[in-house]
Amino acid sequence: MSKEKLAQYDYDVIIIGGGPAGYTAGIYAARAGLKTLLVEGAATVSQITITDLIENYPGIP
């Protein structure tokens, strides 16, 4: 999304970083009903995108 397009939106919470802490913050902010934006600079978002088995990851039973 372009910077100009992002500037048109209002967010309650902006989270920088898509690692475990960023995901956790995003989950809790969204559950609280806040408009949330998570920004990650890498092409992939942490190792969650290439993992076969996920245990005890926020939001996944």
PADO-936466 format. One record per atom (N, C-alpha, C): x, y, z; atom name; residue in three letters. Coordinates in pm, whole numbers, plus 50000, padded with zeros to 5 digits. Last residue first. Layout:
BEGIN
c1->X | c2->Y | c3->Z | at->CA | aa->ALA;
...
// end
This chain:
BEGIN
c1->49509 | c2->47773 | c3->51869 | at->N | aa->PRO;
c1->49494 | c2->47679 | c3->51982 | at->CA | aa->PRO;
c1->49592 | c2->47563 | c3->51975 | at->C | aa->PRO;
c1->49641 | c2->48078 | c3->51801 | at->N | aa->ILE;
c1->49628 | c2->47945 | c3->51743 | at->CA | aa->ILE;
c1->49621 | c2->47844 | c3->51857 | at->C | aa->ILE;
c1->49687 | c2->48316 | c3->51932 | at->N | aa->GLY;
c1->49570 | c2->48306 | c3->51847 | at->CA | aa->GLY;
c1->49548 | c2->48171 | c3->51782 | at->C | aa->GLY;
c1->50034 | c2->48279 | c3->51948 | at->N | aa->PRO;
c1->49917 | c2->48360 | c3->51984 | at->CA | aa->PRO;
c1->49804 | c2->48346 | c3->51882 | at->C | aa->PRO;
c1->50131 | c2->47940 | c3->51959 | at->N | aa->TYR;
c1->50147 | c2->48070 | c3->51893 | at->CA | aa->TYR;
c1->50022 | c2->48151 | c3->51921 | at->C | aa->TYR;
c1->50148 | c2->47675 | c3->52050 | at->N | aa->ASN;
c1->50153 | c2->47786 | c3->52146 | at->CA | aa->ASN;
c1->50181 | c2->47920 | c3->52080 | at->C | aa->ASN;
c1->50287 | c2->47552 | c3->51754 | at->N | aa->GLU;
c1->50232 | c2->47522 | c3->51885 | at->CA | aa->GLU;
c1->50250 | c2->47644 | c3->51974 | at->C | aa->GLU;
c1->50286 | c2->47462 | c3->51423 | at->N | aa->ILE;
c1->50283 | c2->47578 | c3->51512 | at->CA | aa->ILE;
c1->50217 | c2->47535 | c3->51643 | at->C | aa->ILE;
c1->50467 | c2->47322 | c3->51162 | at->N | aa->LEU;
c1->50390 | c2->47296 | c3->51283 | at->CA | aa->LEU;
c1->50400 | c2->47416 | c3->51375 | at->C | aa->LEU;
c1->50603 | c2->47438 | c3->50944 | at->N | aa->ASP;
c1->50505 | c2->47331 | c3->50922 | at->CA | aa->ASP;
c1->50413 | c2->47311 | c3->51041 | at->C | aa->ASP;
c1->50677 | c2->47774 | c3->50854 | at->N | aa->THR;
c1->50677 | c2->47670 | c3->50955 | at->CA | aa->THR;
c1->50568 | c2->47566 | c3->50927 | at->C | aa->THR;
c1->50681 | c2->48000 | c3->50705 | at->N | aa->ILE;
c1->50749 | c2->47883 | c3->50649 | at->CA | aa->ILE;
c1->50753 | c2->47765 | c3->50746 | at->C | aa->ILE;
c1->50551 | c2->48201 | c3->50842 | at->N | aa->THR;
c1->50508 | c2->48175 | c3->50705 | at->CA | aa->THR;
c1->50573 | c2->48051 | c3->50644 | at->C | aa->THR;
c1->50679 | c2->48231 | c3->51083 | at->N | aa->ILE;
c1->50547 | c2->48168 | c3->51084 | at->CA | aa->ILE;
c1->50503 | c2->48130 | c3->50943 | at->C | aa->ILE;
c1->50908 | c2->48373 | c3->51088 | at->N | aa->GLN;
c1->50917 | c2->48236 | c3->51037 | at->CA | aa->GLN;
c1->50783 | c2->48165 | c3->51036 | at->C | aa->GLN;
c1->50808 | c2->48706 | c3->50977 | at->N | aa->SER;
c1->50871 | c2->48611 | c3->51069 | at->CA | aa->SER;
c1->50872 | c2->48470 | c3->51010 | at->C | aa->SER;
c1->50675 | c2->48755 | c3->50684 | at->N | aa->VAL;
c1->50649 | c2->48799 | c3->50821 | at->CA | aa->VAL;
c1->50694 | c2->48690 | c3->50916 | at->C | aa->VAL;
c1->50869 | c2->48847 | c3->50401 | at->N | aa->THR;
c1->50792 | c2->48748 | c3->50476 | at->CA | aa->THR;
c1->50780 | c2->48795 | c3->50619 | at->C | aa->THR;
c1->50992 | c2->49086 | c3->50340 | at->N | aa->ALA;
c1->50899 | c2->49029 | c3->50242 | at->CA | aa->ALA;
c1->50813 | c2->48921 | c3->50306 | at->C | aa->ALA;
c1->51004 | c2->49321 | c3->50615 | at->N | aa->ALA;
c1->51054 | c2->49207 | c3->50539 | at->CA | aa->ALA;
c1->50947 | c2->49156 | c3->50442 | at->C | aa->ALA;
c1->50869 | c2->49516 | c3->50759 | at->N | aa->GLY;
c1->50956 | c2->49557 | c3->50650 | at->CA | aa->GLY;
c1->51003 | c2->49443 | c3->50562 | at->C | aa->GLY;
c1->50538 | c2->49549 | c3->50865 | at->N | aa->GLU;
c1->50657 | c2->49465 | c3->50864 | at->CA | aa->GLU;
c1->50739 | c2->49500 | c3->50742 | at->C | aa->GLU;
c1->50285 | c2->49677 | c3->51064 | at->N | aa->VAL;
c1->50379 | c2->49708 | c3->50956 | at->CA | aa->VAL;
c1->50503 | c2->49621 | c3->50972 | at->C | aa->VAL;
c1->49950 | c2->49661 | c3->51132 | at->N | aa->LEU;
c1->50078 | c2->49597 | c3->51162 | at->CA | aa->LEU;
c1->50169 | c2->49618 | c3->51041 | at->C | aa->LEU;
c1->49694 | c2->49852 | c3->51264 | at->N | aa->LEU;
c1->49780 | c2->49834 | c3->51146 | at->CA | aa->LEU;
c1->49910 | c2->49773 | c3->51194 | at->C | aa->LEU;
c1->49363 | c2->49855 | c3->51388 | at->N | aa->THR;
c1->49503 | c2->49817 | c3->51405 | at->CA | aa->THR;
c1->49572 | c2->49800 | c3->51271 | at->C | aa->THR;
c1->49119 | c2->49988 | c3->51577 | at->N | aa->LYS;
c1->49163 | c2->49981 | c3->51437 | at->CA | aa->LYS;
c1->49314 | c2->49967 | c3->51439 | at->C | aa->LYS;
c1->49010 | c2->49790 | c3->51854 | at->N | aa->LEU;
c1->49088 | c2->49902 | c3->51803 | at->CA | aa->LEU;
c1->49122 | c2->49881 | c3->51656 | at->C | aa->LEU;
c1->48885 | c2->49586 | c3->51991 | at->N | aa->GLY;
c1->48805 | c2->49668 | c3->51902 | at->CA | aa->GLY;
c1->48877 | c2->49789 | c3->51846 | at->C | aa->GLY;
c1->49032 | c2->49409 | c3->52129 | at->N | aa->ALA;
c1->48980 | c2->49523 | c3->52206 | at->CA | aa->ALA;
c1->48898 | c2->49618 | c3->52120 | at->C | aa->ALA;
c1->49120 | c2->49248 | c3->51927 | at->N | aa->ARG;
c1->49018 | c2->49195 | c3->52018 | at->CA | aa->ARG;
c1->48954 | c2->49305 | c3->52101 | at->C | aa->ARG;
c1->49320 | c2->49417 | c3->51826 | at->N | aa->ALA;
c1->49201 | c2->49389 | c3->51746 | at->CA | aa->ALA;
c1->49088 | c2->49334 | c3->51832 | at->C | aa->ALA;
c1->49503 | c2->49405 | c3->52039 | at->N | aa->ALA;
c1->49446 | c2->49534 | c3->51999 | at->CA | aa->ALA;
c1->49318 | c2->49512 | c3->51918 | at->C | aa->ALA;
c1->49567 | c2->49132 | c3->52042 | at->N | aa->TYR;
c1->49500 | c2->49192 | c3->52157 | at->CA | aa->TYR;
c1->49438 | c2->49327 | c3->52123 | at->C | aa->TYR;
c1->49685 | c2->49103 | c3->51785 | at->N | aa->ILE;
c1->49571 | c2->49021 | c3->51825 | at->CA | aa->ILE;
c1->49495 | c2->49088 | c3->51939 | at->C | aa->ILE;
c1->49900 | c2->49286 | c3->51799 | at->N | aa->GLY;
c1->49793 | c2->49302 | c3->51702 | at->CA | aa->GLY;
c1->49667 | c2->49226 | c3->51738 | at->C | aa->GLY;
c1->50058 | c2->49171 | c3->51999 | at->N | aa->ALA;
c1->50003 | c2->49306 | c3->52019 | at->CA | aa->ALA;
c1->49886 | c2->49330 | c3->51923 | at->C | aa->ALA;
c1->50121 | c2->48931 | c3->51866 | at->N | aa->THR;
c1->50048 | c2->48929 | c3->51992 | at->CA | aa->THR;
c1->49983 | c2->49064 | c3->52018 | at->C | aa->THR;
c1->50268 | c2->49029 | c3->51647 | at->N | aa->TYR;
c1->50143 | c2->48955 | c3->51626 | at->CA | aa->TYR;
c1->50058 | c2->48955 | c3->51752 | at->C | aa->TYR;
c1->50485 | c2->49144 | c3->51787 | at->N | aa->GLY;
c1->50399 | c2->49226 | c3->51702 | at->CA | aa->GLY;
c1->50265 | c2->49159 | c3->51677 | at->C | aa->GLY;
c1->50597 | c2->48919 | c3->51910 | at->N | aa->ALA;
c1->50545 | c2->49029 | c3->51993 | at->CA | aa->ALA;
c1->50451 | c2->49118 | c3->51913 | at->C | aa->ALA;
c1->50671 | c2->48761 | c3->51681 | at->N | aa->PRO;
c1->50575 | c2->48713 | c3->51781 | at->CA | aa->PRO;
c1->50516 | c2->48824 | c3->51867 | at->C | aa->PRO;
c1->50697 | c2->49012 | c3->51416 | at->N | aa->GLY;
c1->50740 | c2->48894 | c3->51489 | at->CA | aa->GLY;
c1->50636 | c2->48853 | c3->51592 | at->C | aa->GLY;
c1->50659 | c2->49239 | c3->51261 | at->N | aa->GLY;
c1->50567 | c2->49127 | c3->51248 | at->CA | aa->GLY;
c1->50614 | c2->49000 | c3->51314 | at->C | aa->GLY;
c1->50668 | c2->49583 | c3->51324 | at->N | aa->GLY;
c1->50733 | c2->49454 | c3->51342 | at->CA | aa->GLY;
c1->50633 | c2->49341 | c3->51344 | at->C | aa->GLY;
c1->50483 | c2->49820 | c3->51477 | at->N | aa->ILE;
c1->50598 | c2->49807 | c3->51389 | at->CA | aa->ILE;
c1->50666 | c2->49674 | c3->51420 | at->C | aa->ILE;
c1->50148 | c2->49902 | c3->51484 | at->N | aa->ILE;
c1->50250 | c2->49813 | c3->51539 | at->CA | aa->ILE;
c1->50360 | c2->49797 | c3->51435 | at->C | aa->ILE;
c1->49927 | c2->50143 | c3->51577 | at->N | aa->ILE;
c1->50016 | c2->50103 | c3->51468 | at->CA | aa->ILE;
c1->50130 | c2->50024 | c3->51530 | at->C | aa->ILE;
c1->49595 | c2->50200 | c3->51672 | at->N | aa->VAL;
c1->49723 | c2->50138 | c3->51708 | at->CA | aa->VAL;
c1->49799 | c2->50107 | c3->51580 | at->C | aa->VAL;
c1->49395 | c2->50338 | c3->51550 | at->N | aa->ASP;
c1->49411 | c2->50354 | c3->51694 | at->CA | aa->ASP;
c1->49548 | c2->50305 | c3->51738 | at->C | aa->ASP;
c1->49421 | c2->50512 | c3->51240 | at->N | aa->TYR;
c1->49438 | c2->50390 | c3->51319 | at->CA | aa->TYR;
c1->49448 | c2->50426 | c3->51466 | at->C | aa->TYR;
c1->49280 | c2->50636 | c3->50949 | at->N | aa->ASP;
c1->49309 | c2->50663 | c3->51090 | at->CA | aa->ASP;
c1->49316 | c2->50529 | c3->51163 | at->C | aa->ASP;
c1->49397 | c2->50689 | c3->50614 | at->N | aa->TYR;
c1->49333 | c2->50608 | c3->50716 | at->CA | aa->TYR;
c1->49372 | c2->50655 | c3->50855 | at->C | aa->TYR;
c1->49548 | c2->50825 | c3->50432 | at->N | aa->GLN;
c1->49405 | c2->50849 | c3->50430 | at->CA | aa->GLN;
c1->49331 | c2->50777 | c3->50542 | at->C | aa->GLN;
c1->49804 | c2->50731 | c3->50441 | at->N | aa->ALA;
c1->49778 | c2->50858 | c3->50508 | at->CA | aa->ALA;
c1->49629 | c2->50891 | c3->50513 | at->C | aa->ALA;
c1->49796 | c2->50510 | c3->50273 | at->N | aa->LEU;
c1->49797 | c2->50490 | c3->50418 | at->CA | aa->LEU;
c1->49763 | c2->50617 | c3->50493 | at->C | aa->LEU;
c1->49814 | c2->50643 | c3->50026 | at->N | aa->LYS;
c1->49691 | c2->50571 | c3->50060 | at->CA | aa->LYS;
c1->49684 | c2->50546 | c3->50211 | at->C | aa->LYS;
c1->50073 | c2->50745 | c3->50041 | at->N | aa->GLU;
c1->49960 | c2->50836 | c3->50024 | at->CA | aa->GLU;
c1->49829 | c2->50769 | c3->50064 | at->C | aa->GLU;
c1->50227 | c2->50513 | c3->50056 | at->N | aa->LYS;
c1->50225 | c2->50605 | c3->50170 | at->CA | aa->LYS;
c1->50106 | c2->50699 | c3->50162 | at->C | aa->LYS;
c1->50056 | c2->50222 | c3->49921 | at->N | aa->SER;
c1->50139 | c2->50342 | c3->49910 | at->CA | aa->SER;
c1->50126 | c2->50430 | c3->50034 | at->C | aa->SER;
c1->50085 | c2->49883 | c3->50000 | at->N | aa->MET;
c1->50000 | c2->50000 | c3->50000 | at->CA | aa->MET;
c1->50090 | c2->50124 | c3->50000 | at->C | aa->MET;
// end
